[in-house]
Structures are given as C-alpha cells and as structure tokens.
C-alpha cells in the first residue's frame, strides 16, 4: 500500500514539474508588449554607445591608477571583470539556457 501511494505521489509530482516547465516556455505572454519594449530599451541603453564610452573611460582610469600604484590590483581587476560580465551578459545567459535545455 505504501509503495502504491509513493508511486502515485511521484507521478503527480512529475506531472506538476512537466506542466510548470511547459508554462515557463511561453514566448510572449499576453500583455507583455509594453514591458518587453521597456526592457529592450534598457538593454539597448546599457549595451549602446554611452555604456561603451563609460566602460572605456572606466577601464582606462582604473588601468592608469593601477599603473601608478594608486589603486589596489584586486579592486582594479574587479572593475575590469565587471565590464566583461556587463557586455558578455547576453552570451552568458544564452549559454546557461543552452545547458538547461
């Protein structure tokens, strides 16, 4: 009897997980167009010319400060790694999604 209940419970859990995964695969839910547009604008701003210019200036300033001994190397490396993560975010996310599927 216990084995039958545990098998039924496992079956129910499998269906629940499958339904949740299928619902998470929805490409464009109804009413998400304004939100999607706003997020696309934010992404364009973060990855556009302004962000690229600010990142170049930041890396140059950090590099100059590290070169002259005014900044800790660990903090400077953190800034540079942060810039790589910012501009590589789309590639990182697509790699994670490829592994998850």
N, C-alpha and C positions, 0 to 999 in steps of 0.2 A: 504494500500500500504506500509506504514512504517513497519507494522508488518511482511509482507511478506519479505521485504528487511532485516529486523533484523533476521528473521529465516534463510534466505539464508546465511547471514553472519555468524551466529552461526554454521551452517552446514559446511561451508567452513573452519572455524577455527577448528572444531572438526576433520575434515579430515587431516588438516595440523598437528595438535598435534599428531594424531594417526600415521601418516607417519613418523614424527620425532622420536617418541618413538620406532617404529619398526626399523628404521635405527640405532638407538642407541644400539639396542640389538645385532648387528653384533658381532660375537665372535672373528673372526680373519680376519680383512680386508686384501686384497691383498697387499703384500709388507711390511707387518709389522713384519716379522720374525726377521730381524736384530735388530729392535727396541725392540721387545719383549724379545729377548735374552739378550740385554744390560740391560734392566730393571730387568730381572730375576737375572742377575749377581749383580747388585747394591743391590737388595733386599737380596740376599744371603750374600753379604758382610756386610750389615747393621744388619742382624739378625744372623750372624755367630759367631764363637768363638772369633774373635777380638773384635767385638762390645760388646759381653757379658763380656769379660775381662775388657774392658774400663768402662763399666757400673758398674761392681762390684767395681772397684777401685774408681770410682767417688762417689758412694753411701757410701763406707767406709770412704773416705776422708771427705765428707760432714757430715756424722754422727759423726766422730771424732771431726771436727771443731765445730759442734753444741753442742757436749757434753762438750767441753772445754770452750764454751762461745765465740768463735772467729767468729762465723757466726750467722747472724740473722735467726731465726727459719723459717720465711716466705720464705726466699731465699732457705734455705735447703729443705723445703717442695716442692718448685717449681722444684728443681733438681730431687727429687725423683719421683714426679708426671710425669715429662718429661720422665724419664726412663720407667715408666709404660706405658705411651702413645706410646713410641717408640716400645716396644716389644708387645704391645697389639693392634697395628695398624691394623693388618690383621683381628683380631676378631671384632674390632670396625667397619671397613669397611663392613665386611660381615653382621653385624647386621643392619647397615644402609641400605644395599642393600635388606635385607630381609623385612624391613619395607617398602621400596619404592616399592617393587613388590607386 
